[in-house]
């Protein structure tokens, strides 16, 4: 089973700054089947990125994903107050699959 | 519009069972898998299992084997998740989500979640 770790646990930044979130897999993620989700309090997760770097429908281009193999990154350019959330990475390429990382909480100063 | 609408909150005693539903609309039901996840307070989502609405085939996470059953009704576009032998640790928000059968691209539509509370 692929285990995902995320860092940092919490990121505290000011509006307009850039956020860089890391996701590392215990083994190579097949076909870069790696996704990123945003979850705000009391809401379901929202798909941001799939295939490591493709933005989901309706996601602003401030959000971008990169990486392959075992190391992946989510970058949020020009943070906005509404970006306050927990961000999860998820692999969906191997069975038993669909595991999530523990999440990175983004706080807006 | 494309949506997954889940059934309402449930309260159960330990040892009981619960059946949750997830009704799909706005797309062709048989072209997307449906997954079930759960999320305990302060934790990340945990994958429970998957069903292919086309043929009804299922696959469950090992930790739920023997306790979970997923079924579907193609006439109504609804998926059901039956979880038995409930314990307090099963208290969580349960979500259904879809993913494409062809060209997987993550879970792009989620239900609103159903809170299940287990206490004596």
Interface residues (C-beta under 8 A of the other chain):
Chain A: X33 X35 X37 X44 X45 X46 X47 X49 X50 X51 X54 X56 X57 X88 X90 X92 X93 X95 X96 X97 X98 X99 X100 X101 X102 X103
Chain B: X35 X37 X44 X45 X46 X47 X50 X59 X61 X62 X95 X97 X99 X104 X105 X106 X107 X108 X110 X111 X112 X113
